[in-house]
């Protein structure tokens, strides 16, 4: 049975739901009250990889989106093999910042650019949508993300799928062993 240890970054503006996505993935929980991450929140989860008869220990780095952490953020990227680039479908500025800020930041500090998944979070807020799926699909192609997927940390929609797709891509696509 294969064993993997993967460090993944969860990136995006403050308030897009990064911590909620991690909590939903790790413990199938969601909290309505919003508390900003200070600096970085590191969470671990071991998952069974049925498709390849293996296990992966994921080290999830939920990196704070606030400007005041920009100076220290670079140190958090060391050793990352992939990232979930998260925006809020109801806040267009969070979508624009994926390319302008988060991807630029990630590429600046990660030696070998890892696998990326573009996530439009909060798809349970369809009536408040400001980012169209077509625009997100175009961005995913432009930034060489392996895929674009919409999730809801609140309902759990596509959350596990997003994390697992990234993990399998890292293992399959990069020959990690």
C-alpha angles and dihedrals in degrees: 000000000000120000124202136183113201130181112208129183123217107206138181145098122309112279099022092115104259095142091043090053091051092047092048091050097044102038107006090243137130130191121201094207113086120222118176118236111245110220102319138341115208118201129175130207131173114213134188114238102209096180093061102025094244147107131239128200106210121204104198116199108200099194120203115249099207119114094236090069095054094099095055097036095089093069091058094062097062111121096008114152096187146354142217107221104205131195133169113247089216096054114062093190090062088056093050091049092060091076100026097047119004102043091043090050093047095049091048093059106029111083097205110029107239131208118296134202120193111219127195101199130197096042086159085077094067092143089059096046118145099162116070120216092235091058091049092048089052091050092048089056093045094051094041094243112168089232148340118236134173119222142177116215086190097057097024092239110165094341097122090040091056094051094043093048089054092048094049091047092052092049097041100034100041101036091235112177 
